[in-house]
Amino acid sequence: MILGLAGKACSGKNSASRFLEERGFLSLDVDKLGHEALELRRDAVIESFGNQVANDDGTVNRKALGEIVFGDRKRMKELESITHPAVFEMVQSFLEENKGRNLVINAAILGPAGLDRLCDAVLWVEAPLIHRIIRAFKRDKNKISHIFSRIRLQRHLTVQHFFSGVDIYMVRNRGSLSDLKKQVDMFLSDYENF
């Protein structure tokens, strides 16, 4: 089974991914691949966004790049057009290398990058906005303005943005981790009975 795991920032995707790993799934964190994709396509990134996004050693300055794209949907789309193809290729390689195993593609960009087309099902993790803001503040230690910029950019991410040929299931992360774990277990139980 290839399970896509998606949701907005700080909705609980990583916690759900850990619970799935406890159930024998092998998980791929696409956010980390995004960092690799930046370096693989760094020449194109620097060409598009300028030398202010280049560190002295030639690597991409993710903080400087984030300041440009997190407040500007058009610039974010430009960055995605550079990095998403590389991410897609890396995910395909992961799936090929692990054929026959239960796999999780943990990605906020699951739909926008077309990764949902590679999945048997998608598990969408939803959480109230206030919970997401508090988690982001605690986890990332970012300024509140940066958190709101990220949230604003993701406001368009919904379950309607997925490929229509994939089954979509939703868990609502409104309480404790044990509550989220129960919902993930219920999903697995229901899905296996199909």
C-alpha positions as CSV (number, residue, x, y, z in Angstrom):
1,M,0.0,0.0,0.0
2,I,1.2,3.5,-0.8
3,L,-0.4,6.0,1.5
4,G,-0.2,9.7,0.9
5,L,-0.2,11.7,4.1
6,A,-1.1,15.4,3.7
7,G,-2.4,18.4,5.6
8,K,-1.5,22.0,6.3
9,A,1.5,23.1,8.4
10,C,1.5,21.8,12.0
11,S,-1.7,19.8,11.5
12,G,-0.1,16.6,12.9
13,K,1.3,14.9,9.7
14,N,4.6,14.0,11.3
15,S,2.9,12.5,14.4
16,A,0.5,10.5,12.2
17,S,3.6,9.4,10.2
18,R,5.3,8.1,13.3
19,F,2.1,6.2,14.3
20,L,2.1,4.6,10.8
21,E,5.7,3.7,11.2
22,E,4.8,1.9,14.4
23,R,2.4,-0.2,12.3
24,G,5.1,-1.2,9.9
25,F,5.0,1.5,7.3
26,L,8.2,3.0,5.9
27,S,7.8,6.8,5.7
28,L,9.3,9.3,3.4
29,D,9.4,12.9,4.6
30,V,9.0,15.0,1.4
31,D,9.8,18.3,3.3
32,K,13.4,16.9,3.7
33,L,13.4,16.0,0.0
34,G,12.4,19.6,-0.7
35,H,15.7,20.7,0.9
36,E,17.6,18.3,-1.3
37,A,15.8,19.5,-4.3
38,L,16.8,23.0,-3.6
39,E,20.4,22.0,-3.7
40,L,20.0,19.8,-6.8
41,R,18.4,22.7,-8.6
42,R,20.4,25.5,-6.8
43,D,21.6,27.1,-10.0
44,A,18.1,27.5,-11.3
45,V,17.0,28.8,-7.8
46,I,19.8,31.4,-7.6
47,E,19.2,32.4,-11.3
48,S,15.5,33.0,-10.6
49,F,15.7,34.6,-7.1
50,G,19.1,36.3,-7.2
51,N,22.4,36.1,-5.4
52,Q,20.7,37.2,-2.1
53,V,19.5,33.5,-1.8
54,A,23.0,32.2,-2.1
55,N,25.3,31.4,0.8
56,D,29.0,32.1,0.5
57,D,29.7,28.4,-0.2
58,G,27.2,28.4,-3.1
59,T,24.4,26.6,-1.3
60,V,20.9,28.0,-1.1
61,N,20.2,30.2,1.9
62,R,16.8,28.8,2.8
63,K,16.0,31.6,5.2
64,A,16.5,34.3,2.6
65,L,14.6,32.3,0.0
66,G,11.8,31.8,2.5
67,E,11.5,35.5,3.1
68,I,10.9,36.0,-0.6
69,V,8.5,33.2,-1.3
70,F,6.4,32.9,1.9
71,G,4.8,36.3,1.4
72,D,4.3,36.0,-2.4
73,R,2.2,33.3,-4.0
74,K,3.5,34.0,-7.5
75,R,7.2,33.6,-6.3
76,M,6.2,30.4,-4.4
77,K,4.8,29.0,-7.6
78,E,8.0,29.9,-9.4
79,L,10.0,28.0,-6.8
80,E,7.7,25.0,-7.0
81,S,8.1,24.9,-10.7
82,I,11.8,24.5,-10.2
83,T,11.8,22.0,-7.2
84,H,8.7,19.9,-7.6
85,P,9.9,17.9,-10.7
86,A,13.1,17.0,-8.7
87,V,11.0,16.0,-5.7
88,F,8.7,13.9,-7.8
89,E,11.7,12.0,-9.3
90,M,13.1,11.3,-5.8
91,V,9.7,10.0,-4.6
92,Q,9.4,7.7,-7.6
93,S,12.9,6.3,-6.8
94,F,11.9,5.7,-3.2
95,L,8.8,3.9,-4.3
96,E,10.7,1.8,-6.8
97,E,13.4,0.9,-4.2
98,N,10.8,-0.2,-1.7
99,K,8.3,-1.9,-3.9
100,G,6.0,-4.4,-2.1
101,R,6.2,-2.6,1.3
102,N,3.7,-0.4,3.0
103,L,4.8,3.1,2.3
104,V,3.9,6.6,3.5
105,I,4.6,9.7,1.4
106,N,4.4,12.5,4.1
107,A,4.0,15.7,2.1
108,A,2.1,19.0,2.6
109,I,2.6,19.4,-1.2
110,L,1.2,15.9,-2.0
111,G,-1.5,17.3,-4.3
112,P,0.3,20.4,-5.8
113,A,3.3,18.2,-6.7
114,G,1.2,15.5,-8.3
115,L,2.4,12.9,-5.7
116,D,-1.2,11.9,-4.9
117,R,-1.3,10.2,-8.3
118,L,1.3,7.7,-7.0
119,C,-0.9,6.7,-4.0
120,D,-3.5,4.1,-3.3
121,A,-5.1,6.4,-0.7
122,V,-4.6,9.7,0.9
123,L,-4.9,10.4,4.6
124,W,-5.7,14.1,5.2
125,V,-4.8,15.4,8.7
126,E,-6.9,18.4,9.7
127,A,-6.4,20.6,12.8
128,P,-8.0,23.8,14.0
129,L,-6.1,26.9,13.0
130,I,-5.5,28.0,16.5
131,H,-3.9,24.6,17.3
132,R,-1.7,24.8,14.2
133,I,-0.5,28.3,15.2
134,I,0.4,27.2,18.7
135,R,2.2,24.1,17.4
136,A,4.1,26.2,14.9
137,F,5.2,28.7,17.5
138,K,6.4,26.0,19.9
139,R,8.0,23.8,17.3
140,D,9.6,26.2,14.9
141,K,10.3,29.1,17.3
142,N,9.5,31.5,14.4
143,K,8.2,35.0,14.5
144,I,4.4,35.1,14.5
145,S,4.5,37.0,11.2
146,H,6.5,34.2,9.6
147,I,4.0,31.6,10.9
148,F,1.0,33.6,9.5
149,S,2.8,34.0,6.1
150,R,3.1,30.2,5.8
151,I,-0.4,29.6,6.9
152,R,-1.7,32.2,4.4
153,L,0.2,30.5,1.6
154,Q,-1.4,27.2,2.5
155,R,-5.0,28.4,2.8
156,H,-5.7,27.0,-0.7
157,L,-4.6,23.5,0.3
158,T,-7.7,21.4,0.7
159,V,-8.8,17.9,0.0
160,Q,-10.4,19.1,-3.3
161,H,-6.9,19.6,-4.8
162,F,-6.2,15.9,-5.1
163,F,-6.4,13.6,-8.1
164,S,-10.0,12.4,-8.3
165,G,-8.9,8.8,-8.8
166,V,-7.5,8.4,-5.3
167,D,-9.5,7.5,-2.1
168,I,-9.2,10.3,0.5
169,Y,-9.7,9.8,4.2
170,M,-9.7,12.5,6.9
171,V,-8.6,12.5,10.5
172,R,-9.3,15.5,12.7
173,N,-6.4,16.3,15.0
174,R,-8.3,18.3,17.7
175,G,-7.0,16.7,20.9
176,S,-4.2,14.6,22.3
177,L,-1.7,12.5,20.5
178,S,-3.4,9.4,21.8
179,D,-6.6,10.6,20.2
180,L,-4.8,11.1,16.8
181,K,-3.3,7.6,17.2
182,K,-6.7,6.1,17.7
183,Q,-8.0,7.8,14.5
184,V,-5.0,6.5,12.5
185,D,-5.6,3.0,13.8
186,M,-9.3,3.3,12.9
187,F,-8.4,4.4,9.4
188,L,-6.0,1.4,9.0
189,S,-8.6,-1.0,10.3
190,D,-11.3,0.4,8.0
191,Y,-9.0,0.5,5.0
192,E,-7.9,-3.1,5.4
193,N,-11.5,-4.2,5.6
194,F,-12.3,-2.7,2.1
